[in-house]
Amino acid sequence: MYSKISPFIPEFSLLPPQPLRPTLQKIVLPPLLQKSHTTTPCKITLLPSELLIQIFSYLSPYELFLLRETCVRFNKFLDAPKSSTTKEIWRNARKEFLKDKSNPPKEMSEREYTKLLYYRGFCQFCGHNNIFRVEIYWQFKARCCHECLMKNTISLNELLKNCGDTIPEGLIVTIPYIYYNNSYYFWKNTLNYIYIQYLIYLKTNSILSPQFYSFLYSLKLNFKSIMVYVKGKMRKEDYEPLHEIRIRDEIRRLKIRNLLYY
């Protein structure tokens, strides 16, 4: 560590003589102002909420992120996802300074969406900073570099090798996926949760139960909502491999290949 060196002024300085500081004159306030005058500085944290809302509505995302870390009151004020006022503050900052007019994905707050966009060049997992290597993957609501993407995902080929006999094709196509480097990838945490839920229904002989059909239906609705949003964020040619028929064809091709070679 570097040693901390306190600055000092030598007794005999070679600097030119400095001009004398002016003498401050004592100001006598009128009696009316003397009663209301105080030497205590105004604290912004004590301002009423109505005034804070007006101030915050003019701030950039960077300034809002800084304010959020200054005190408990600001943190609660700027981190209330159900508050319409909080939503409006983050939305205004995003539209004004990031020039993004679209709505956030389902189940993502305005603050989280603004953060995802504002730190576009930074991997949210390792902090890697490279605008050309860090991407936002809307299916996963994640912003990461190649290395962290590989750590947090599993390829379709790996999935079929490990679980191909127990996970049906109809379930695979309801799990959000990306097409990356000529392969399909799934977010591990999401995949694990859905797969465990499926195994519970399987082990308890509840595959034909209304509860399982309700579970599968909710997965399909969520998947459809995600992919509709993703489609609005991507070019037509980039979205083409994400169609269900394409991944189903790839599942069948890989299953046949695995049977022949393994």
C-alpha positions as CSV (number, residue, x, y, z in Angstrom):
1,M,0.0,0.0,0.0
2,Y,1.1,3.5,-0.6
3,S,2.0,5.5,2.6
4,K,-0.2,8.4,3.3
5,I,1.9,11.6,3.1
6,S,0.4,14.8,4.6
7,P,1.0,17.9,2.6
8,F,3.1,20.7,4.2
9,I,4.3,24.2,3.5
10,P,8.0,24.9,4.0
11,E,9.0,27.7,6.2
12,F,10.9,29.5,3.5
13,S,8.8,29.2,0.3
14,L,10.1,30.0,-3.1
15,L,6.6,31.0,-4.2
16,P,6.0,34.7,-5.0
17,P,4.3,36.6,-2.1
18,Q,0.6,36.1,-2.0
19,P,-1.8,39.1,-1.7
20,L,-3.3,39.8,1.7
21,R,-6.7,38.3,2.2
22,P,-9.4,41.0,2.5
23,T,-10.8,41.6,6.0
24,L,-14.4,40.4,6.2
25,Q,-16.8,43.0,7.5
26,K,-19.4,42.0,10.1
27,I,-22.8,42.1,8.7
28,V,-25.6,43.1,11.0
29,L,-29.0,41.7,9.9
30,P,-32.3,43.6,10.5
31,P,-34.2,42.5,13.6
32,L,-36.8,40.7,11.5
33,L,-34.2,38.6,9.7
34,Q,-32.2,37.9,12.9
35,K,-35.1,36.0,14.3
36,S,-35.4,33.7,11.3
37,H,-31.8,33.4,10.5
38,T,-29.9,30.2,11.4
39,T,-26.3,29.1,10.9
40,T,-27.5,25.4,10.6
41,P,-27.1,24.2,6.9
42,C,-30.2,23.0,5.2
43,K,-30.2,19.2,4.9
44,I,-31.7,17.8,1.8
45,T,-32.7,14.6,3.6
46,L,-35.1,16.7,5.7
47,L,-37.0,18.1,2.7
48,P,-40.6,17.1,2.2
49,S,-41.3,14.3,-0.2
50,E,-43.1,16.6,-2.6
51,L,-40.0,18.7,-3.1
52,L,-37.7,15.7,-3.4
53,I,-39.9,14.3,-6.2
54,Q,-39.5,17.5,-8.1
55,I,-35.7,17.5,-7.6
56,F,-35.3,13.8,-8.5
57,S,-37.3,14.2,-11.7
58,Y,-34.5,16.2,-13.2
59,L,-31.6,13.9,-12.3
60,S,-29.7,11.5,-14.5
61,P,-29.6,7.7,-13.7
62,Y,-26.0,8.1,-12.5
63,E,-27.1,10.8,-9.9
64,L,-30.1,8.7,-8.8
65,F,-27.8,5.6,-8.2
66,L,-25.5,7.8,-6.1
67,L,-28.4,9.3,-4.1
68,R,-29.7,5.8,-3.5
69,E,-26.5,5.0,-1.6
70,T,-26.4,8.1,0.6
71,C,-29.0,7.4,3.2
72,V,-31.8,5.1,4.3
73,R,-34.6,7.5,3.3
74,F,-33.3,8.0,-0.3
75,N,-32.7,4.2,-0.6
76,K,-36.3,3.4,0.4
77,F,-37.6,6.2,-1.8
78,L,-35.8,5.2,-4.9
79,D,-36.1,1.4,-4.4
80,A,-39.8,1.0,-4.1
81,P,-40.8,-1.0,-7.1
82,K,-44.6,-0.8,-6.4
83,S,-44.5,3.0,-6.0
84,S,-45.9,4.9,-9.0
85,T,-43.8,7.9,-8.0
86,T,-40.6,5.8,-7.9
87,K,-41.4,4.3,-11.3
88,E,-42.0,7.7,-12.8
89,I,-38.7,9.1,-11.5
90,W,-36.6,6.2,-13.0
91,R,-38.7,6.2,-16.2
92,N,-38.0,9.9,-16.7
93,A,-34.3,9.5,-16.1
94,R,-34.1,6.6,-18.6
95,K,-36.1,8.3,-21.3
96,E,-34.3,11.7,-20.9
97,F,-30.7,10.6,-20.5
98,L,-30.6,7.1,-22.1
99,K,-33.1,7.8,-24.9
100,D,-34.9,4.5,-24.3
101,K,-38.6,4.8,-24.8
102,S,-39.5,1.1,-24.4
103,N,-41.0,-0.5,-21.3
104,P,-39.1,-2.9,-19.1
105,P,-39.6,-6.7,-19.3
106,K,-42.3,-8.3,-17.3
107,E,-41.4,-8.6,-13.6
108,M,-38.5,-6.2,-13.9
109,S,-38.7,-2.8,-12.1
110,E,-38.0,0.5,-13.7
111,R,-34.8,0.8,-11.6
112,E,-33.5,-2.6,-12.5
113,Y,-34.3,-1.9,-16.2
114,T,-32.5,1.5,-16.0
115,K,-29.5,-0.2,-14.3
116,L,-29.3,-2.9,-17.0
117,L,-29.2,-0.2,-19.7
118,Y,-27.0,2.3,-18.0
119,Y,-24.1,-0.1,-17.2
120,R,-24.4,-1.6,-20.7
121,G,-20.6,-2.0,-21.0
122,F,-20.1,-3.7,-17.6
123,C,-20.6,-7.4,-16.8
124,Q,-23.0,-7.6,-13.8
125,F,-21.2,-10.7,-12.5
126,C,-17.5,-10.0,-12.8
127,G,-17.4,-6.3,-13.5
128,H,-15.6,-6.8,-16.8
129,N,-15.7,-3.5,-18.8
130,N,-15.8,-3.9,-22.5
131,I,-18.6,-2.5,-24.6
132,F,-17.8,-4.9,-27.4
133,R,-17.7,-8.1,-25.3
134,V,-20.5,-7.5,-22.8
135,E,-24.1,-8.1,-24.1
136,I,-27.6,-7.8,-22.7
137,Y,-29.4,-11.1,-23.0
138,W,-33.1,-10.2,-22.7
139,Q,-34.3,-13.7,-22.3
140,F,-32.3,-14.0,-19.1
141,K,-32.6,-10.3,-18.1
142,A,-28.8,-10.4,-17.6
143,R,-25.9,-8.3,-18.8
144,C,-22.7,-10.4,-19.0
145,C,-19.4,-11.2,-20.8
146,H,-18.7,-14.4,-22.7
147,E,-17.0,-16.1,-19.7
148,C,-19.9,-15.4,-17.3
149,L,-22.5,-16.3,-19.9
150,M,-20.8,-19.8,-20.2
151,K,-20.6,-20.2,-16.4
152,N,-24.3,-19.4,-15.9
153,T,-25.8,-21.3,-18.9
154,I,-25.9,-24.9,-20.2
155,S,-26.1,-25.8,-23.9
156,L,-28.9,-27.8,-25.4
157,N,-26.4,-30.5,-26.3
158,E,-25.2,-30.8,-22.7
159,L,-28.8,-30.8,-21.4
160,L,-29.8,-33.7,-23.7
161,K,-26.7,-35.7,-22.7
162,N,-27.4,-35.3,-19.0
163,C,-31.2,-35.3,-18.8
164,G,-32.3,-36.3,-22.3
165,D,-34.1,-39.4,-21.0
166,T,-36.1,-37.6,-18.3
167,I,-36.9,-34.2,-19.7
168,P,-39.5,-34.1,-22.5
169,E,-39.2,-32.0,-25.6
170,G,-42.4,-30.2,-24.7
171,L,-40.9,-28.9,-21.5
172,I,-37.6,-27.8,-23.0
173,V,-39.3,-25.5,-25.4
174,T,-41.0,-23.6,-22.6
175,I,-37.7,-22.6,-20.9
176,P,-36.2,-19.3,-22.1
177,Y,-33.2,-19.8,-24.4
178,I,-30.8,-17.9,-26.5
179,Y,-29.1,-18.8,-29.8
180,Y,-25.3,-18.2,-29.4
181,N,-22.4,-19.4,-31.5
182,N,-24.6,-21.8,-33.4
183,S,-26.1,-23.4,-30.3
184,Y,-29.0,-23.0,-27.9
185,Y,-28.3,-22.1,-24.3
186,F,-30.5,-22.1,-21.1
187,W,-30.0,-20.1,-17.9
188,K,-29.0,-22.7,-15.3
189,N,-31.0,-21.3,-12.4
190,T,-34.2,-21.1,-14.4
191,L,-33.6,-24.5,-15.9
192,N,-32.9,-26.1,-12.5
193,Y,-36.0,-24.7,-10.9
194,I,-38.3,-25.9,-13.8
195,Y,-36.6,-29.3,-14.0
196,I,-36.9,-29.9,-10.2
197,Q,-40.6,-29.0,-10.3
198,Y,-41.1,-31.4,-13.2
199,L,-39.3,-34.2,-11.3
200,I,-41.5,-33.6,-8.3
201,Y,-44.6,-34.1,-10.4
202,L,-43.0,-37.1,-12.1
203,K,-42.0,-38.9,-8.8
204,T,-45.4,-38.3,-7.3
205,N,-47.2,-39.7,-10.3
206,S,-48.9,-36.3,-10.9
207,I,-47.9,-35.8,-14.5
208,L,-51.6,-36.1,-15.5
209,S,-52.9,-34.0,-12.7
210,P,-54.6,-30.6,-13.2
211,Q,-51.8,-29.0,-11.1
212,F,-49.2,-30.1,-13.6
213,Y,-51.1,-28.9,-16.6
214,S,-51.6,-25.5,-14.8
215,F,-47.8,-25.5,-14.1
216,L,-47.0,-26.2,-17.8
217,Y,-49.6,-23.6,-19.0
218,S,-48.0,-20.9,-16.8
219,L,-44.6,-21.8,-18.2
220,K,-45.9,-21.4,-21.8
221,L,-47.5,-18.1,-21.0
222,N,-44.3,-16.8,-19.4
223,F,-42.2,-18.0,-22.3
224,K,-44.4,-16.4,-24.9
225,S,-44.3,-13.1,-23.0
226,I,-40.5,-13.2,-22.8
227,M,-40.1,-14.1,-26.5
228,V,-42.5,-11.4,-27.7
229,Y,-40.5,-8.8,-25.7
230,V,-37.2,-10.2,-27.1
231,K,-38.5,-10.0,-30.7
232,G,-39.0,-6.3,-30.2
233,K,-35.4,-5.9,-29.2
234,M,-33.8,-7.9,-32.0
235,R,-33.4,-7.7,-35.7
236,K,-35.6,-10.1,-37.7
237,E,-32.7,-12.2,-39.0
238,D,-31.2,-12.6,-35.5
239,Y,-34.6,-13.7,-34.1
240,E,-35.2,-16.3,-36.8
241,P,-33.3,-19.2,-35.0
242,L,-35.4,-18.6,-31.9
243,H,-38.6,-19.9,-33.4
244,E,-40.0,-23.0,-31.7
245,I,-39.8,-25.1,-34.9
246,R,-36.1,-24.4,-35.1
247,I,-35.2,-25.5,-31.6
248,R,-37.4,-28.6,-31.9
249,D,-35.6,-29.6,-35.1
250,E,-32.3,-29.2,-33.2
251,I,-33.5,-31.3,-30.3
252,R,-34.4,-34.2,-32.6
253,R,-31.1,-33.9,-34.6
254,L,-29.0,-33.9,-31.4
255,K,-30.9,-36.9,-30.0
256,I,-30.3,-38.9,-33.1
257,R,-26.6,-37.9,-33.1
258,N,-26.2,-38.8,-29.5
259,L,-27.8,-42.2,-30.1
260,L,-25.4,-42.9,-32.9
261,Y,-22.2,-41.7,-31.2
262,Y,-22.7,-42.3,-27.5
